[in-house]
Amino acid sequence: MLTLGNLTVDPPVVLAPMAGITNAAFRQLCREQGAGLYVCEMTTSRGVVERNPKTFDMLRFDPGETIRSVQLYGVDPDVMGRAATILCAEFGVGHIDLNFGCPVPKVTRRGGGGVLPWKRDRLGAILRATVRAAEPYGVPVTMKTRLGIDADHLTWLDAGRLAQEAGCAAIALHARTVQQAYAGEADWTTIARLVEAVDIPVLGNGDIWEASDALAMVERTGCAGVVIGRGCLGRPWLFRDLADAFAGRTRHALPDLGEVAAMVRRHGELLAGLYGERHGLTDLRKHMAWYFKGFGVGGELRRSLAMVSSLSELDGLLARLDPDEPFPADILGAPR
């Protein structure tokens, strides 16, 4: 069980915000598999303050989201504080996560994301301003960061101490540098060292592909919970496996191709409800390679699935799959 201010997250599992992925439909799909905290896509603070329609369109929540969780990005303390107030007062947001871990060049070039913690004064000011703005609403603020810019510019220990001093409810550490992006192995020993260095909960992130990886991370590092990113791409049932693992229940059998197809259909249905059928099914296309990775789905059928544009077309294509084909166990534990 994870405690973030007045929130209880059980099991201690958080869906990482992923651009273009963790919209309301995907969050609902994952939440239907298991409990936890499911964070909206990264939202720019300036877009919120300027009431940009595209930014506000990202702030869609389904009725089942009892905790509206948003990740906020920005480089200006005043703007971040004002954005936090809008999110709490007007959108009923119950948890704000601050992004200091994004390695994408269009973010880091502006001094944001994973490179911002190098500027300790700026980081501290942003943390304090956001916590102060959210406090009247009883909304906990957390932050996510990386080890640093590169091996010569490490910032994670200072960032953890600053987060604690500012009143953050927790800090999540992706145990890679910005330079590494998603390459190489995550250094879980740094998560353990951060746990020892701060008193607030530390969440571990990096190289969790199976539920057993999450348990191993908690055991080896002492972290209070885990953040799941790429491991759930094409595998929303990972949250079911995580719920079972943390509760000590027997693991479900791996889904066969028929069960995966049913998950794809549910995903398409939720996206169609969120965006309309054509736009929603277009958004589903990028997920197809993840869902069917390792399965014996022919090239022509794969191409057709990646070009689907309606639910009826999707139904016809899914009907061509062999529902009894077993899950390809050889891809377990591998990056998505």
C-alpha positions as CSV (number, residue, x, y, z in Angstrom):
1,M,0.0,0.0,0.0
2,L,1.3,3.4,-1.0
3,T,0.3,6.6,0.8
4,L,0.5,10.0,-1.1
5,G,-0.8,12.7,1.2
6,N,-4.5,11.9,1.7
7,L,-4.5,9.3,-1.1
8,T,-4.0,5.5,-0.6
9,V,-2.8,3.6,-3.6
10,D,-3.3,-0.2,-3.3
11,P,-1.5,-2.0,-4.9
12,P,1.4,0.5,-5.0
13,V,1.4,0.7,-8.8
14,V,1.4,3.8,-10.9
15,L,0.9,4.0,-14.7
16,A,3.5,6.4,-16.1
17,P,2.2,9.2,-18.3
18,M,3.2,8.5,-21.9
19,A,2.6,11.0,-24.7
20,G,0.0,9.8,-27.2
21,I,-0.6,6.7,-25.1
22,T,-2.2,7.3,-21.7
23,N,-5.4,9.1,-22.8
24,A,-8.6,8.4,-20.9
25,A,-9.3,5.3,-23.0
26,F,-6.0,3.6,-22.3
27,R,-6.2,4.5,-18.6
28,Q,-9.6,3.0,-18.3
29,L,-8.5,-0.1,-20.1
30,C,-5.6,-0.6,-17.7
31,R,-7.7,0.3,-14.7
32,E,-10.2,-2.4,-15.6
33,Q,-7.4,-4.9,-15.1
34,G,-6.3,-3.8,-11.7
35,A,-6.2,-1.0,-9.1
36,G,-3.5,1.6,-8.8
37,L,-2.9,5.2,-9.9
38,Y,-3.3,6.1,-13.5
39,V,-1.7,9.3,-14.7
40,C,-2.9,11.4,-17.6
41,E,-0.5,12.4,-20.5
42,M,2.0,15.1,-19.7
43,T,0.3,18.5,-19.8
44,T,2.1,21.8,-20.3
45,S,1.6,24.3,-17.6
46,R,1.6,27.2,-20.1
47,G,-1.1,25.5,-22.1
48,V,-3.2,25.2,-19.0
49,V,-2.7,28.8,-17.9
50,E,-3.4,30.1,-21.4
51,R,-6.4,27.8,-21.6
52,N,-5.3,26.3,-24.9
53,P,-8.1,24.1,-26.3
54,K,-5.7,21.3,-27.3
55,T,-4.3,21.2,-23.8
56,F,-7.7,21.2,-22.2
57,D,-8.8,18.5,-24.7
58,M,-6.1,16.2,-23.2
59,L,-7.7,16.7,-19.7
60,R,-10.5,14.3,-20.3
61,F,-11.4,11.8,-17.6
62,D,-13.9,8.9,-17.6
63,P,-16.5,8.6,-14.8
64,G,-14.6,5.8,-13.2
65,E,-11.5,7.8,-12.5
66,T,-12.1,8.5,-8.8
67,I,-8.6,10.1,-8.6
68,R,-7.9,12.4,-11.5
69,S,-4.1,12.4,-11.8
70,V,-2.2,14.7,-14.1
71,Q,1.5,15.1,-14.9
72,L,2.4,18.8,-15.3
73,Y,5.4,20.1,-17.2
74,G,7.0,23.5,-17.2
75,V,10.0,25.6,-16.4
76,D,8.5,28.7,-14.8
77,P,7.5,28.5,-11.1
78,D,4.8,31.1,-11.3
79,V,3.2,29.5,-14.3
80,M,3.4,26.0,-12.7
81,G,1.7,27.3,-9.6
82,R,-1.1,29.0,-11.6
83,A,-1.6,25.8,-13.7
84,A,-1.8,23.7,-10.5
85,T,-4.5,26.0,-9.1
86,I,-6.6,25.7,-12.3
87,L,-6.2,21.9,-12.4
88,C,-7.3,21.6,-8.8
89,A,-10.1,24.2,-8.8
90,E,-11.6,23.7,-12.2
91,F,-10.8,20.1,-13.2
92,G,-11.1,18.4,-9.8
93,V,-7.6,16.9,-10.1
94,G,-6.6,14.9,-7.0
95,H,-2.9,14.3,-7.8
96,I,-0.3,16.3,-9.6
97,D,3.0,14.7,-10.8
98,L,5.8,17.0,-12.0
99,N,7.9,16.0,-14.9
100,F,11.6,16.3,-14.5
101,G,12.5,13.1,-16.3
102,C,11.5,13.5,-20.0
103,P,14.5,12.9,-22.3
104,V,12.8,14.1,-25.5
105,P,15.0,16.7,-27.2
106,K,12.1,19.1,-27.9
107,V,11.6,19.3,-24.1
108,T,15.2,19.2,-22.9
109,R,16.3,21.9,-25.5
110,R,14.0,24.3,-23.6
111,G,15.7,23.5,-20.3
112,G,12.8,21.3,-19.1
113,G,12.2,17.6,-18.4
114,G,15.2,15.6,-17.4
115,V,17.8,18.4,-17.6
116,L,16.0,20.9,-15.4
117,P,17.2,19.4,-12.0
118,W,20.7,20.5,-12.9
119,K,19.4,24.0,-12.0
120,R,18.8,23.3,-8.4
121,D,17.4,26.8,-7.6
122,R,14.9,26.6,-10.4
123,L,13.9,23.1,-9.5
124,G,13.3,24.1,-5.8
125,A,11.3,27.1,-6.8
126,I,9.0,25.1,-9.1
127,L,8.5,22.4,-6.5
128,R,7.6,25.0,-3.8
129,A,5.3,26.9,-6.0
130,T,3.3,23.9,-7.1
131,V,3.1,22.4,-3.6
132,R,1.9,25.7,-2.3
133,A,-0.8,26.1,-5.0
134,A,-2.1,22.5,-4.5
135,E,-2.1,22.6,-0.7
136,P,-5.4,24.4,-0.1
137,Y,-7.1,21.7,-2.1
138,G,-5.5,18.9,-0.2
139,V,-3.9,17.6,-3.5
140,P,-0.6,15.8,-3.1
141,V,2.3,16.7,-5.5
142,T,4.9,14.2,-6.6
143,M,7.8,14.5,-8.9
144,K,9.5,12.1,-11.4
145,T,13.1,12.5,-12.3
146,R,16.1,10.6,-13.8
147,L,19.6,10.1,-12.6
148,G,20.8,13.2,-14.3
149,I,21.7,14.6,-17.7
150,D,24.6,12.1,-18.1
151,A,27.1,10.2,-16.0
152,D,29.0,13.5,-15.4
153,H,25.9,15.5,-14.4
154,L,24.0,13.4,-11.9
155,T,21.2,15.2,-10.0
156,W,19.0,12.5,-8.5
157,L,20.1,12.8,-4.8
158,D,19.8,16.6,-4.8
159,A,16.5,16.3,-6.5
160,G,15.2,13.9,-3.9
161,R,16.2,16.2,-1.0
162,L,14.7,19.2,-2.7
163,A,11.4,17.3,-3.3
164,Q,11.3,16.4,0.4
165,E,12.1,20.0,1.6
166,A,9.4,21.4,-0.7
167,G,6.7,19.2,0.7
168,C,6.3,16.7,-2.1
169,A,4.4,13.5,-1.2
170,A,6.8,11.2,-3.1
171,I,9.5,11.1,-5.7
172,A,9.7,8.6,-8.6
173,L,13.2,7.8,-10.0
174,H,13.7,6.4,-13.5
175,A,17.1,4.8,-13.0
176,R,18.6,6.0,-16.3
177,T,20.2,9.3,-17.4
178,V,18.7,11.6,-20.0
179,Q,21.5,10.6,-22.3
180,Q,20.6,7.0,-22.0
181,A,16.9,7.7,-22.8
182,Y,15.6,4.1,-22.8
183,A,18.8,2.3,-23.8
184,G,20.9,0.0,-21.6
185,E,19.8,-1.3,-18.2
186,A,18.3,0.7,-15.4
187,D,20.5,1.0,-12.3
188,W,18.3,-0.1,-9.5
189,T,21.0,0.5,-6.9
190,T,20.4,4.2,-7.2
191,I,16.8,3.7,-6.3
192,A,17.9,1.9,-3.1
193,R,20.3,4.8,-2.3
194,L,17.6,7.3,-2.8
195,V,15.3,5.4,-0.4
196,E,18.0,5.7,2.2
197,A,18.6,9.4,1.6
198,V,15.0,10.7,1.9
199,D,12.1,10.2,4.2
200,I,9.3,10.6,1.6
201,P,8.2,7.5,-0.4
202,V,10.4,6.6,-3.4
203,L,8.9,5.0,-6.4
204,G,11.0,2.9,-8.7
205,N,10.9,3.0,-12.5
206,G,12.9,1.2,-15.2
207,D,13.0,-2.3,-16.7
208,I,9.7,-3.6,-15.2
209,W,8.4,-5.9,-17.8
210,E,6.7,-8.5,-15.7
211,A,5.0,-8.5,-12.3
212,S,8.0,-10.5,-11.0
213,D,10.2,-7.6,-11.9
214,A,8.1,-5.2,-9.8
215,L,8.4,-7.5,-6.7
216,A,12.1,-7.9,-7.3
217,M,12.6,-4.1,-7.5
218,V,10.7,-3.6,-4.2
219,E,12.7,-6.3,-2.5
220,R,16.1,-5.2,-3.8
221,T,15.6,-1.4,-3.3
222,G,13.0,-1.0,-0.5
223,C,11.0,1.4,-2.7
224,A,7.4,2.1,-1.7
225,G,6.0,1.3,-5.1
226,V,6.6,1.0,-8.8
227,V,5.9,3.1,-11.9
228,I,5.0,1.2,-15.1
229,G,5.8,2.6,-18.5
230,R,6.7,0.7,-21.6
231,G,6.1,-2.7,-19.9
232,C,2.3,-2.3,-20.4
233,L,2.3,-1.3,-24.0
234,G,0.2,-4.0,-25.8
235,R,-0.2,-5.6,-22.4
236,P,-2.8,-3.9,-20.2
237,W,-3.3,-7.1,-18.3
238,L,0.1,-6.4,-16.7
239,F,-1.9,-4.4,-14.1
240,R,-3.9,-7.5,-13.3
241,D,-0.7,-9.5,-12.8
242,L,0.7,-6.7,-10.6
243,A,-2.4,-6.7,-8.4
244,D,-2.2,-10.4,-8.0
245,A,1.6,-10.3,-7.3
246,F,1.4,-7.7,-4.6
247,A,-1.6,-9.4,-3.0
248,G,0.2,-12.8,-3.1
249,R,-2.4,-14.4,-5.3
250,T,-1.8,-17.0,-7.9
251,R,-0.8,-15.5,-11.2
252,H,-3.3,-15.8,-14.1
253,A,-2.4,-17.8,-17.1
254,L,-0.9,-15.9,-20.0
255,P,-3.6,-14.8,-22.5
256,D,-4.0,-16.6,-25.8
257,L,-4.5,-14.8,-29.0
258,G,-8.2,-14.8,-28.7
259,E,-8.0,-13.0,-25.3
260,V,-5.5,-10.5,-26.8
261,A,-7.9,-9.9,-29.6
262,A,-10.7,-9.2,-27.1
263,M,-8.5,-6.7,-25.4
264,V,-7.8,-4.9,-28.7
265,R,-11.5,-4.8,-29.4
266,R,-12.2,-3.3,-26.0
267,H,-9.4,-0.7,-26.6
268,G,-10.9,0.2,-29.9
269,E,-14.3,0.6,-28.4
270,L,-13.0,2.9,-25.6
271,L,-11.1,5.0,-28.1
272,A,-14.1,5.3,-30.4
273,G,-16.2,6.5,-27.4
274,L,-13.5,9.1,-26.5
275,Y,-12.7,10.5,-29.9
276,G,-15.3,9.2,-32.3
277,E,-14.9,6.0,-34.4
278,R,-12.6,7.2,-37.2
279,H,-10.2,9.2,-35.0
280,G,-10.3,6.6,-32.3
281,L,-9.5,3.7,-34.5
282,T,-6.7,5.7,-36.1
283,D,-5.2,6.2,-32.7
284,L,-5.5,2.4,-32.1
285,R,-3.2,1.7,-35.0
286,K,0.1,2.4,-33.2
287,H,-0.8,-0.2,-30.6
288,M,-1.1,-3.1,-33.0
289,A,2.6,-4.0,-33.2
290,W,2.7,-4.1,-29.4
291,Y,-0.4,-6.2,-29.0
292,F,0.6,-8.8,-31.6
293,K,4.4,-8.9,-30.9
294,G,5.6,-12.5,-31.1
295,F,2.3,-14.0,-32.4
296,G,2.2,-15.8,-35.7
297,V,0.1,-13.0,-37.4
298,G,0.9,-12.8,-41.1
299,G,2.4,-9.7,-42.7
300,E,-0.6,-8.9,-44.7
301,L,-2.9,-9.1,-41.7
302,R,-0.5,-7.1,-39.6
303,R,-0.5,-4.3,-42.2
304,S,-4.3,-4.3,-42.4
305,L,-4.6,-4.1,-38.6
306,A,-2.2,-1.1,-38.7
307,M,-4.5,0.7,-41.1
308,V,-7.8,0.0,-39.5
309,S,-10.4,2.8,-39.5
310,S,-13.7,1.4,-38.1
311,L,-14.9,-1.0,-35.5
312,S,-16.6,-3.2,-38.1
313,E,-13.3,-3.4,-40.1
314,L,-11.5,-4.3,-36.8
315,D,-14.0,-7.0,-36.1
316,G,-13.5,-8.6,-39.5
317,L,-9.7,-8.5,-39.1
318,L,-9.7,-9.9,-35.6
319,A,-12.0,-12.8,-36.7
320,R,-9.1,-14.0,-39.0
321,L,-6.8,-14.6,-36.0
322,D,-6.4,-18.1,-34.5
323,P,-7.9,-17.6,-31.0
324,D,-6.2,-20.7,-29.6
325,E,-2.7,-19.6,-30.4
326,P,-0.8,-19.5,-27.1
327,F,1.0,-16.4,-25.9
328,P,4.6,-16.3,-27.1
329,A,6.4,-16.9,-23.8
330,D,9.8,-16.2,-25.4
331,I,9.1,-12.4,-25.5
332,L,8.5,-12.3,-21.7
333,G,10.9,-10.0,-19.9
334,A,11.9,-8.2,-23.0
335,P,11.5,-4.5,-23.8
336,R,8.3,-3.5,-25.6
